[in-house]
Amino acid sequence: MTNKNLISEFARILGKENVMAEEADRQAYSYDSAMLPPVVPGLVVRPTSSQQLSHTIRLCSLHGLPLTVRGSGTNLSGGTIPSSSESVVVVTNGLNRIIELNARDLYAVVEPGVITADFAKAAAMKGLFYPPDPGSQTVSTLGGNVAENAGGLRGLKYGVTRDYVMGMEFFDAGGELIKAGSKTVKCVSGFNLCDLMVGSEGLLGVYSQIILKLIPPPVAQQAMMAIFDTVESASEAVSAIIANRIIPCTLEFLDNFTIRTVEDFRHAGLPVDAGALLLIEVDGHPAQVEDEAAKVKEICRQNQAKKIQVAQSVEEKELIWQARRDALPALARLKPTTILEDATVPRSQLPAMISRIKAIAEKYRLIIGTFGHAGDGNLHPTILTDKRDTEEYSRVEAAIDEIFDAALGLGGTLSGEHGIGLAKCKYMENETNRATIEYSKRLKSVLDPKNILNPGKMFGGRDDG
Amino acid sequence: MADMRKLVRMLNELDEDMVQCVRCGMCQAVCPLYAETGREADVARGKLVLVENLSKEILKDPRAVKERLDKCLLCGSCEAACPSGVKVLEVFLKARAIITGYLGLSPVKKAIFRGFLSNPDRFDGLLKWMARIQGPFSRNVNETLGSSCARFMSPVIGDRHYLPIAAAAWHKKGRRDFQHPKGEGIKVAFYPGCLVDKVLPRVADAAMKVFEYHQVDVFVPDQIPCCGIPALASGDRQTFEHLVEKNLDIFEKVPFDYLITPCATCTATIVKLWPMMTDLLPEATRDRVQALSEKTRDINEFLVSVLNVGTAEMPADPGRSVTYHDPCHLRKSLGIIDQPRTLIKAAGSRKLVEMKDPERCCGMGGSFNLQHYETSRKIGEKKLNCIAATGADTVATGCPACMLQITDLLSHAGLSVSVRHPVEIYAEAIGNI
């Protein structure tokens, strides 16, 4: 941004130390965790109070400057890549206070920059439970989680971020404070603006405070690992567990390629000849846990599980989940570039989806390791490549297109938890239809008439937006 | 070397390592600097992007990149936690050297590194002189800690509370030859490191007492050059290489089993950085580096893993307690976690109480503290709170640089907690055990 007056106006509102105008600093905000071309913003600001945030938005609105709100920049769909070289990146990690943690009414009020895992820890200290646990939870912000409607391993039983947002205060495109939802369990006052804002990817407003639901933690857990010869029998087991009215808190899947890679990485004794692994955890009241764990074990056995290892100690449980946590880092070490997708299908279509991914990998001669949340049909096909190899990379892009086609063809969705952002906007119409896109755009144009809130995301080009 | 093309070409040699970063951002969870500033250019992901952009000429401002690259504790927390296994330290140190080669070393650093650091005798002389004149300028602050502060406003010392420079370098009186050069038993060469040699000689004395007790034959040369880390951190590869070769010459004169150091940073430098950062030297020199590097051990590791100290835990005095801070260069660089704790327990003089986040960096980072004192203090305050919360009367750590930082923090807070190297605690107990 060359406009010196504007920079000094931002500096007056936010303090000089919270305005980054130098080229090198701006380049450090040109990307997020999605493998997409970087866009260097015009300015980066880091408000440290709600008031500063409001002023920032007003100033952007006044000058028609597009703004992209960024928490920790771990977005996997390019939602936090600046829209254009004019964009102002608004970093929220300076807004990181837990304002209230109410153990009587089971809610908390937080600023958007609070780190997810820090918040879960603070809730746990008060004997409460905040279940959403996206893979990036040690760095991701709650604001980012709400904007993307982030999921995690516990989605199957406990739901996703949406299920924990009771209300919020946010600024509209003109910097006016809007109040949505409430601290009460029930609230039907007016439109359900709160749900509209969840997963809105920064297109409709900027959160300043979020009210989150907390629940009592489960008293007991039991983790186990079931080993299968084939993906089909593993997914049959998944369906059978659910059909038997058991909802494990976590039900994760690793394919053979991922198992072998994790074993090479950790040497923890995983069965490298297994077709698939299911990592299962049930939780709740001790008696219920005991009962359900026995049933899950029996169901796995009926579905040709070769072996079932039940964690007998905290250490054994840790070992089981270490295998799951290792999946992405172990795969990421094989090749320089790792592309993590999150196409999601109805649970019953899991075997079909996995075989489609396998066929796509063969067709395009690519390495794809698949793991993910089997319980909710949310898979993470992980493509290993080298972005410098342009020929291979064009095959990667074609493969991604086909993975999405496959997921949609099986009645699934483009994204279970990573969002649309820039990466998947071109597929949006395939999942919905033209009218849906137009309807969403009309909504956006009314709420953000100058089109300054994260333009170009979700439905494509800024001019088009 | 004001040749931008050469700069770009050399930076591109780091491409294979830089491309491993998938921008996942997990380094944000562990970076002590980022925790204070929240600025992307302060965390590994941001810095890697800047170096990469410079190498691709997307960014054409080497000075701006250097400024941001230099603002780093080199604690290695990011590398230890990186899911993709990016060799962050290697990229950072090599990039610092390449960019410094392009921009030139600052005159002050040039004078210090090339004039004094590379010449051990002159360096000792300078410090001896400083030790003599420091008296009138300093005022004692804290008896337990032995810390001082500047008597007058001083731009160099600022608000620091420091330990005074020893009247003479320890190795001047500590030098010794093997007692039984041809005898049986373990023979070690002792490398105190500059901070122990010149500021904390009591740690070296403790080490000698322990070696004697365990009948370890010790060799201390009459000249001990710096391990080179200050030069390397400033991108001065020339001084670094010079110091490595000087050390090789000195420590190859006498055969021994291990080179032992009580300094976490020196150990990590010799073990990890020497082989990593001497890749431009002739193969014969690299072989010599490898040989010495393989023989080098941290003193805690040596006592516990080689001499088997602490196989029987001593009952601790319930009236006294000690907490332990993990130096980044022991825990994150070398994976040395249990050995210092075992050594403390073997002393039996104090109950070991773990602090919260013992692995959290104290904020010292060598020259980082000199250049960014305020930030260094802010990072350190979190450590201070963790130490204070334990109520321990002593804090132990296996790194003299951490000892100085923690002394400064405790002294400012007016706390009477003594700061000790685990070897001091163990040495104190000799005679009682």
HADDOCK unambig.tbl for C-alpha pairs under 7 A between the chains (distance, minus, plus):
assign (segid A and resid 24 and name CA) (segid B and resid 50 and name CA) 6.90 0.50 0.50
assign (segid A and resid 24 and name CA) (segid B and resid 64 and name CA) 6.40 0.50 0.50
assign (segid A and resid 24 and name CA) (segid B and resid 65 and name CA) 6.84 0.50 0.50
assign (segid A and resid 25 and name CA) (segid B and resid 41 and name CA) 6.07 0.50 0.50
assign (segid A and resid 28 and name CA) (segid B and resid 40 and name CA) 5.87 0.50 0.50
assign (segid A and resid 28 and name CA) (segid B and resid 41 and name CA) 5.69 0.50 0.50
assign (segid A and resid 28 and name CA) (segid B and resid 46 and name CA) 5.16 0.50 0.50
assign (segid A and resid 28 and name CA) (segid B and resid 49 and name CA) 6.77 0.50 0.50
assign (segid A and resid 28 and name CA) (segid B and resid 50 and name CA) 6.86 0.50 0.50
assign (segid A and resid 32 and name CA) (segid B and resid 23 and name CA) 6.60 0.50 0.50
assign (segid A and resid 33 and name CA) (segid B and resid 22 and name CA) 6.90 0.50 0.50
assign (segid A and resid 33 and name CA) (segid B and resid 23 and name CA) 4.93 0.50 0.50
assign (segid A and resid 33 and name CA) (segid B and resid 24 and name CA) 5.00 0.50 0.50
assign (segid A and resid 74 and name CA) (segid B and resid 24 and name CA) 5.96 0.50 0.50
assign (segid A and resid 74 and name CA) (segid B and resid 25 and name CA) 6.06 0.50 0.50
assign (segid A and resid 93 and name CA) (segid B and resid 38 and name CA) 6.38 0.50 0.50
assign (segid A and resid 138 and name CA) (segid B and resid 29 and name CA) 5.90 0.50 0.50
assign (segid A and resid 139 and name CA) (segid B and resid 26 and name CA) 6.25 0.50 0.50
assign (segid A and resid 139 and name CA) (segid B and resid 28 and name CA) 6.14 0.50 0.50
assign (segid A and resid 139 and name CA) (segid B and resid 29 and name CA) 5.28 0.50 0.50
assign (segid A and resid 329 and name CA) (segid B and resid 83 and name CA) 4.50 0.50 0.50
assign (segid A and resid 329 and name CA) (segid B and resid 84 and name CA) 5.47 0.50 0.50
assign (segid A and resid 332 and name CA) (segid B and resid 84 and name CA) 5.47 0.50 0.50
assign (segid A and resid 333 and name CA) (segid B and resid 84 and name CA) 5.25 0.50 0.50
assign (segid A and resid 333 and name CA) (segid B and resid 85 and name CA) 6.68 0.50 0.50
assign (segid A and resid 336 and name CA) (segid B and resid 19 and name CA) 5.86 0.50 0.50
assign (segid A and resid 336 and name CA) (segid B and resid 20 and name CA) 4.57 0.50 0.50
assign (segid A and resid 337 and name CA) (segid B and resid 20 and name CA) 6.81 0.50 0.50
assign (segid A and resid 337 and name CA) (segid B and resid 22 and name CA) 6.31 0.50 0.50
assign (segid A and resid 338 and name CA) (segid B and resid 22 and name CA) 6.69 0.50 0.50
